[in-house]
Amino acid sequence: MFLKQFVISALVLAFAGPALAQEKAPPALSDAQAKTADRLIDAGLEDDLAWDILESLTTEVGPRLGGSPAEARARDWGVAKLKALGFKNVRIETYEMPYWARVSESAEIISPFPQPLAVTALGRSKATPEGGVTGEVVRFPTLLALQAAPETGFEGKIVFVDEPMARTQDGSGYGTAVAKRSQAAVEAGKRGAVASLIRSAGTDSHRNPHTGGGLRGEGETAVPAAALSNPDADQLARALERAKGPVTVKLNLQVETAESVTSGNVVGEIPGQTDEIIVIGGHLDSWDLGTGAIDDASGIAITTAAAKLVGDLKGKPKRTLRVVMWGAEEVGIYGGKAYADAHKDEIDKHVLAAESDFGAGVVYRFDTRFSEEERPKAKVFEGALRRLAVTPGNNMAFGGADVGGVRDLGVPVVSLRQDGTDYFDLHHTPDDTLDKVDLTELRQNVAAWAAFLYIASELDGDFGRLPVKGDAQ
């Protein structure tokens, strides 16, 4: 019996041995490094710089639609701010992109219950003819229901997709709800409709319609596309229930477009002892309805203030900290794509990337996307951040839309996941304004990011490389 157990144990160890041998023990910070990380957290929790940056951008520039003159002013603001804070190698890296802007928008029920509706055009929406379009409304409870509908019988009508969005801490309800924003116009166009309306991709109950990209990139939507505020979507649905005949709506959207305008990314650095690069930031542009405080002036403020705290430590960080204020994210992730293209020749120097682009709610989880071999290093960050009530996450971090380009080139990423329970009450609405940001929560973000940046710079070795998108797996 003993011999049988011994043989079985030996076989188990023989097969498990290689896997166990590959598992690295997590590294550890020195006492001095751990104390420095704690001091950075303490400083972050008292930080006023992030609020100053946030207030400055949203007040002195305001809304910053990608490719617009306002976004150009924001780039000049970004250069001046980074230089004033002591960042080095500050510059604007330009690129060309198509341009779209709303000129005017309105909607109203014509019959049988005449009244205005709160509506906003979706990004890259086609314009209606001057004076608008009028049509009978056909309601679909979900995008799937519209996609399953016949492709005839809707000529001259206005398609209304009334699909709601779930409220979640991690924002996972958005992925499902946002599909209608781009696809409703496509499906309406296939069926000969004259326009599409959607219930806003948002979780609030205010008369603030949520804009967003109806189409990313070049071109325009198949038919004019607009979002109703959630209360107005409710109102239109009730009108359809109570009417004894057709409900007719008039929609008037006027837009401005240009084939090519100049945008750009603002870049500044805290030079390190090596030429290895940790790239972080937020996106500088915003939609035009609010002042872009949570989306994404907060991300700009958090990452800039955190980098400044690390840069103010005695001596240089081991790795270069590069802060990027990416342009034109909302309208097509143009800045993130341009950055990856401009820096592909130095991509091997990029050891880590991350973006703050989910408002200013507290960081509650830390996700990584390291190579499997380097995954144990996540425990070092997790241990340091525990005092901020940040819990360990998984190794499937997204990193942010603007770092997607470098992630696809193999750069590891992390996500400091923020509480987004209320984020989609404000997202892409006129309510995205400075007063919605909580200073205490903003400071907690700065503290978490500062500790993360310091540790990422100090740890020996890298974080591995990810598979390059398009390569054979």
C-alpha positions in Angstrom: 0.0 0.0 0.0 2.8 2.4 0.9 4.7 1.5 -2.3 1.6 2.2 -4.4 1.0 5.6 -2.8 4.7 6.4 -3.3 4.6 5.6 -7.0 1.4 7.6 -7.5 2.9 10.6 -5.6 6.1 10.3 -7.7 4.1 10.3 -10.9 2.0 13.4 -9.8 5.2 15.3 -9.1 6.8 14.2 -12.3 3.9 15.6 -14.3 3.4 18.7 -12.1 7.0 19.4 -11.8 7.5 21.5 -15.0 4.4 23.6 -14.3 5.5 24.2 -10.7 9.0 25.1 -11.9 7.6 27.8 -14.2 5.6 29.4 -11.4 7.6 32.3 -10.1 7.5 33.4 -6.5 6.1 36.9 -6.3 8.8 39.6 -5.8 8.7 41.9 -2.9 9.4 45.5 -2.3 12.3 46.5 -0.1 11.4 48.2 3.2 12.4 51.6 1.7 10.3 51.0 -1.4 7.3 49.9 0.6 7.6 53.1 2.8 7.8 55.2 -0.4 4.7 53.7 -1.8 2.9 54.4 1.4 4.1 58.0 1.4 2.8 58.4 -2.1 -0.5 57.1 -1.1 -0.6 59.5 1.9 0.3 62.4 -0.5 -2.3 61.3 -3.0 -5.0 61.3 -0.4 -4.2 65.0 0.3 -3.7 66.0 -3.3 -5.1 69.2 -4.7 -3.3 69.2 -8.1 -5.8 66.8 -9.7 -8.7 69.1 -8.8 -6.8 72.1 -10.1 -6.1 70.4 -13.4 -9.7 69.2 -13.7 -11.2 72.6 -12.9 -8.7 74.4 -15.2 -9.5 72.2 -18.3 -13.3 72.1 -17.9 -13.5 75.9 -17.2 -10.8 77.4 -19.4 -11.6 75.1 -22.4 -15.0 73.5 -21.7 -16.4 71.0 -24.3 -13.7 69.6 -26.6 -15.2 67.7 -29.6 -12.5 65.8 -31.4 -11.1 67.8 -34.4 -12.8 71.0 -33.3 -11.2 74.4 -32.6 -12.0 73.7 -28.9 -9.9 70.6 -29.0 -7.0 72.6 -30.5 -7.3 75.0 -27.6 -7.2 72.0 -25.3 -4.0 70.8 -26.8 -2.4 74.2 -26.2 -3.7 74.1 -22.7 -2.2 70.6 -22.2 1.2 71.8 -23.4 1.2 74.8 -21.1 0.0 72.7 -18.1 2.6 70.0 -18.5 5.5 72.5 -19.0 4.3 74.5 -15.9 4.4 71.2 -13.9 8.0 70.5 -14.9 7.4 67.7 -17.4 10.0 67.3 -20.1 9.9 66.6 -23.8 6.5 68.2 -24.0 5.1 68.2 -27.5 2.0 67.7 -29.7 2.0 64.8 -32.1 -0.5 65.6 -34.8 -2.5 63.4 -37.2 -5.4 63.9 -39.6 -9.0 62.7 -39.1 -12.5 63.3 -40.5 -14.7 65.8 -38.7 -18.3 65.8 -37.7 -20.3 68.2 -35.5 -23.9 68.8 -34.7 -25.4 72.1 -35.8 -29.0 71.7 -34.6 -31.3 69.0 -33.4 -35.0 68.7 -32.5 -37.8 66.1 -32.3 -41.5 66.3 -31.6 -44.6 64.2 -31.7 -46.8 65.6 -34.4 -49.8 63.4 -33.8 -51.9 62.3 -32.0 -50.3 64.0 -28.9 -48.3 67.0 -30.1 -45.3 67.7 -27.9 -41.5 68.2 -28.0 -39.0 65.4 -27.3 -35.5 65.7 -25.8 -33.2 64.3 -28.4 -29.6 64.5 -29.5 -27.8 63.5 -32.7 -25.5 60.5 -32.5 -21.9 61.0 -33.7 -21.5 60.9 -37.5 -25.2 60.9 -38.0 -26.4 61.7 -41.4 -28.3 65.0 -41.6 -32.0 65.1 -42.3 -33.1 67.2 -45.3 -33.6 70.8 -44.3 -36.8 71.0 -42.3 -36.5 67.4 -41.1 -38.2 64.2 -41.8 -41.7 63.0 -40.6 -42.7 59.4 -40.2 -44.8 56.9 -38.4 -42.9 55.4 -35.4 -42.4 51.7 -35.2 -41.1 50.5 -31.8 -38.8 47.6 -31.1 -38.1 46.6 -27.5 -34.6 45.5 -28.3 -32.0 45.7 -31.1 -32.4 41.9 -31.5 -36.1 42.3 -32.2 -35.3 44.9 -35.0 -32.7 42.6 -36.5 -35.2 39.8 -36.6 -37.9 41.9 -38.3 -38.7 41.6 -42.0 -36.7 43.8 -44.3 -39.9 45.2 -46.0 -42.8 47.1 -44.6 -40.9 50.0 -42.9 -40.5 52.3 -45.9 -40.9 55.9 -44.9 -41.1 55.1 -41.2 -39.0 56.0 -38.1 -37.6 53.0 -36.3 -37.4 53.3 -32.5 -35.3 50.9 -30.5 -36.4 51.1 -26.9 -33.8 48.8 -25.2 -32.8 49.8 -21.6 -29.4 49.6 -20.0 -28.6 47.8 -16.8 -26.8 49.7 -14.0 -23.7 47.9 -12.8 -20.6 48.7 -10.8 -18.2 47.7 -13.5 -20.1 49.2 -16.4 -20.7 45.8 -18.0 -24.3 46.8 -18.9 -22.9 49.3 -21.4 -21.6 46.7 -23.8 -25.0 45.3 -24.5 -26.9 48.6 -24.4 -24.5 50.5 -26.7 -24.9 48.1 -29.6 -28.1 49.8 -30.7 -26.3 53.1 -30.9 -24.4 52.0 -34.1 -26.6 49.2 -35.3 -30.1 50.8 -35.2 -29.4 53.1 -38.1 -27.9 50.2 -40.1 -30.9 48.1 -39.6 -33.4 50.9 -40.2 -31.6 51.8 -43.4 -31.9 48.2 -44.6 -35.6 48.4 -44.1 -36.2 51.7 -45.9 -36.9 53.7 -42.8 -36.2 57.5 -43.0 -34.6 57.7 -39.5 -33.8 55.8 -36.3 -34.3 56.7 -32.7 -32.9 54.9 -29.7 -33.4 55.0 -26.0 -30.2 56.6 -24.7 -27.4 54.3 -23.6 -27.5 55.5 -20.1 -28.9 54.7 -16.6 -30.4 58.0 -15.5 -34.0 59.2 -15.5 -33.3 62.9 -16.4 -34.3 64.7 -19.6 -30.6 64.6 -20.8 -30.2 62.5 -23.9 -26.8 60.7 -24.2 -24.9 61.2 -27.4 -22.0 58.9 -28.6 -20.7 57.5 -31.7 -23.4 56.3 -34.0 -20.6 55.4 -36.3 -16.9 55.4 -35.8 -14.5 56.4 -38.5 -15.3 57.8 -41.9 -18.7 58.0 -43.6 -22.1 58.6 -42.0 -24.9 56.6 -40.6 -27.3 54.9 -43.0 -30.2 57.1 -41.9 -30.3 60.1 -39.5 -29.8 58.7 -36.0 -30.6 60.2 -32.7 -31.0 59.3 -29.0 -34.0 60.2 -26.8 -33.5 60.9 -23.1 -34.8 58.0 -21.0 -37.9 59.9 -19.8 -38.7 60.9 -23.4 -38.2 57.3 -24.6 -40.7 56.3 -21.9 -43.1 59.1 -23.1 -42.9 57.9 -26.7 -43.5 54.3 -25.6 -46.6 55.4 -23.6 -47.9 57.4 -26.6 -47.6 54.4 -28.8 -49.6 52.3 -26.2 -52.3 54.9 -25.8 -52.8 56.0 -29.4 -55.6 54.5 -31.3 -53.7 54.9 -34.5 -50.2 55.7 -35.8 -47.9 58.0 -33.8 -46.0 60.4 -36.0 -42.8 62.1 -35.1 -40.8 64.8 -36.8 -37.0 64.7 -36.5 -34.6 67.5 -37.6 -30.9 67.0 -37.4 -28.4 69.3 -39.1 -24.7 68.5 -39.0 -21.3 69.8 -40.2 -18.6 67.6 -41.7 -15.1 67.8 -43.2 -13.1 65.1 -44.9 -9.9 66.0 -43.0 -8.9 68.2 -40.0 -5.9 68.2 -37.7 -6.0 66.7 -34.3 -3.2 65.5 -32.0 -1.9 63.9 -28.8 -0.2 66.0 -26.1 2.8 64.1 -24.7 5.0 64.9 -21.7 7.6 62.9 -19.8 9.3 62.4 -16.5 12.6 61.0 -17.7 13.8 57.9 -15.9 17.2 56.3 -15.4 16.5 54.0 -18.4 14.8 54.5 -21.7 12.1 52.0 -20.7 8.6 53.7 -20.9 5.5 53.4 -18.8 2.8 55.2 -20.8 -0.3 56.5 -19.0 -3.0 59.2 -19.5 -6.5 60.0 -20.4 -8.3 61.4 -23.5 -8.3 65.1 -23.9 -11.4 65.4 -26.1 -15.0 65.2 -24.9 -18.4 65.2 -26.4 -19.9 68.7 -26.8 -23.0 68.5 -24.6 -21.3 68.9 -21.2 -17.8 70.0 -20.2 -16.3 66.5 -20.2 -15.5 66.5 -16.5 -15.9 62.8 -15.8 -15.3 61.8 -19.5 -12.4 62.3 -19.4 -10.9 65.4 -17.8 -10.8 63.4 -14.6 -8.6 60.8 -16.3 -6.2 63.6 -17.5 -6.1 65.0 -14.0 -5.6 61.8 -12.1 -2.8 60.5 -14.2 -1.0 63.8 -14.5 -1.2 64.4 -10.8 0.0 60.9 -10.0 2.9 61.1 -12.3 3.9 64.5 -10.8 3.9 63.0 -7.3 6.3 60.2 -8.5 8.4 62.8 -10.4 8.8 64.9 -7.2 10.5 62.1 -5.4 14.2 62.5 -4.8 16.1 61.2 -7.9 14.8 60.0 -11.2 12.3 57.1 -11.4 14.0 54.0 -12.8 11.7 54.1 -15.9 10.5 57.0 -17.9 6.9 58.0 -17.1 5.2 59.2 -20.2 1.8 61.0 -19.8 -0.3 61.2 -23.0 -3.4 63.3 -23.4 -4.9 61.4 -26.3 -7.0 63.3 -28.8 -10.3 62.4 -30.5 -11.0 59.2 -28.6 -14.8 59.7 -28.5 -15.2 60.0 -32.3 -13.0 57.0 -33.3 -10.0 56.4 -31.0 -7.9 58.4 -33.5 -5.4 59.5 -30.9 -4.7 56.0 -29.6 -4.3 54.6 -33.0 -2.0 57.5 -34.1 0.1 57.0 -31.0 0.6 53.3 -31.6 1.5 54.0 -35.2 3.9 56.9 -34.4 5.7 54.8 -31.7 5.8 51.4 -33.2 9.5 51.6 -33.8 10.1 52.0 -30.1 7.4 49.7 -28.9 9.9 47.3 -27.3 10.8 50.1 -24.9 7.2 50.3 -23.7 7.0 48.0 -20.7 3.5 48.9 -19.5 0.5 51.0 -20.4 -2.7 52.2 -18.7 -5.5 54.7 -19.2 -7.9 56.4 -16.7 -11.2 56.8 -18.6 -14.1 55.8 -16.4 -14.8 59.0 -14.4 -13.6 59.7 -10.9 -15.3 57.0 -8.8 -13.1 55.2 -6.3 -10.7 52.5 -7.6 -11.9 49.2 -6.2 -10.0 46.6 -8.2 -6.7 46.2 -9.9 -6.6 44.1 -13.1 -3.5 43.2 -15.0 -2.6 41.7 -18.4 0.9 40.5 -17.9 2.5 37.4 -19.5 1.8 34.3 -17.5 5.4 34.1 -16.5 5.3 37.6 -15.0 1.8 37.4 -13.5 3.0 36.9 -9.9 4.2 40.6 -10.0 0.5 41.6 -9.8 0.7 40.6 -6.1 3.1 43.4 -5.4 0.7 46.0 -6.6 -2.2 44.3 -4.9 -0.5 44.3 -1.5 0.4 48.0 -1.7 -3.1 49.1 -2.8 -4.9 47.0 -0.2 -5.0 49.9 2.3 -7.1 51.8 -0.3 -9.7 49.0 -0.3 -8.5 48.0 -3.8 -9.1 44.3 -4.3 -7.1 41.8 -6.5 -8.5 41.4 -10.0 -7.8 39.1 -12.9 -5.2 39.0 -15.7 -7.6 40.1 -18.4 -7.2 43.9 -18.1 -8.5 46.0 -20.9 -6.2 48.9 -20.1 -8.3 51.6 -21.9 -9.4 52.3 -25.5 -6.4 54.6 -26.2 -3.9 52.0 -25.1 -5.5 49.4 -27.3 -3.1 50.1 -30.1 0.0 49.5 -28.1 -1.7 46.5 -26.4 -2.2 45.0 -29.8 1.5 45.4 -30.4 2.4 43.3 -27.3 2.6 45.9 -24.5 1.3 44.6 -21.1 -1.5 46.7 -19.6 -3.3 47.3 -16.3 -6.7 48.6 -15.3 -7.3 50.4 -12.1 -11.0 49.6 -12.1 -13.3 52.4 -10.8 -16.7 52.3 -9.3 -19.0 53.1 -12.2 -22.4 52.6 -10.5 -23.4 56.2 -11.4 -21.1 56.8 -14.3 -23.7 56.2 -17.0 -26.1 58.6 -15.4 -23.7 61.4 -16.7 -21.9 59.8 -19.6 -22.1 61.8 -22.8 -24.8 64.1 -21.5 -25.1 67.8 -20.6 -24.8 66.7 -17.0 -21.1 65.8 -17.4 -19.8 68.8 -15.4 -17.3 69.5 -12.7 -19.8 69.5 -9.8 -20.4 65.8 -10.3 -16.8 64.9 -9.3 -16.2 64.1 -5.6 -12.9 65.5 -4.4 -12.3 62.6 -1.9 -12.8 60.0 -4.5 -10.6 61.9 -7.0 -7.8 61.9 -4.4 -8.2 58.2 -3.8 -7.6 57.7 -7.5 -4.5 59.8 -7.5 -3.2 57.8 -4.5 -3.8 54.5 -6.2 -2.2 55.6 -9.5 0.8 57.2 -7.8 1.6 54.0 -5.9 1.0 51.9 -9.0 3.4 54.1 -11.1 6.1 54.0 -8.5 6.0 50.3 -8.1 5.8 49.7 -11.9 9.0 51.8 -12.3 10.9 50.2 -9.4 10.2 46.5 -10.0 13.1 44.6 -11.6 12.5 43.0 -14.9 9.5 43.6 -17.2 5.9 42.4 -17.3 6.4 40.1 -20.3 5.0 40.7 -23.7 1.5 40.0 -25.0 0.7 38.2 -28.2 0.8 40.7 -31.1 -2.6 41.1 -32.7 -2.7 39.4 -36.1 0.2 37.0 -35.4 -0.5 33.3 -35.5 -1.3 32.0 -32.1 
